[in-house]
């Protein structure tokens, strides 16, 4: 009977957490939420997909995606990848201070491309989430044949 009572007490004690462990868990969640709120945030001036409009095959065009670090810590862009070798990104290599503005330049070379083009540029930074996608589109028309008279 004593063993059964002891097991019952241990089972009940195990269901809840001690005051110490519950407090630590809540403090950990609060600290994580506070840190997440202060992390660097990359906020772009324009939302959606940038449209280069109508291009002729072989045209090279550029666009600056302007952004602000709206977080409380310096923003560091680690890398940027493009969905196609026809797209070349340029970005600030130095940390962007809280409240500071900067931009990511995207150059699109339409050589060898025809029709509707939809491209994605993925920004990897010390933000939450760690990846942010930028997109652009263009309609590429064939180059007129210069050999015709």
C-alpha positions, 0 to 999 in steps of 0.5 A: 500500500505504501509503494502504491501511494508513493507511485501515485504521488510521483505520477501526479508530481510528474504531470505538472512541472515544478515552479522552477521549470515552468518559470524557466520555460516561460522566461525562455519563450519570452526571451526568444520572442524579445530577441526575434522582435529585435532581429534585423528586418529587411523591409523592401520599398516595393512589394510584389513582382517588379515588371521590366515590361517589354524587352527585345532579345539581347537587352540588358536591364537593371533594377534596384530593390531598395530596402531598409533595415527595420530591426534593432541590430545590423543587417548582414546579407550573406549571399544572394542566389538567382534562379537563372544565370541570366540574372546577376545580383549585387548587394551591400557587403558591409552590415546595414545599420538599424534604420539605414537604407540600401539596395540590391541591384539586379541585372537581367540579360535577355540574350537567348530568352524569348517570351514571358520571363519570371525570375526569382532572387533569394536573399540570405541574411541574418533575418527571421526568416533567413531567406527572402525572395525578390521577383521580376518579370519581363516579356522578351520579343525576338530581335528583328532580323537585320538581314532583311531589306 
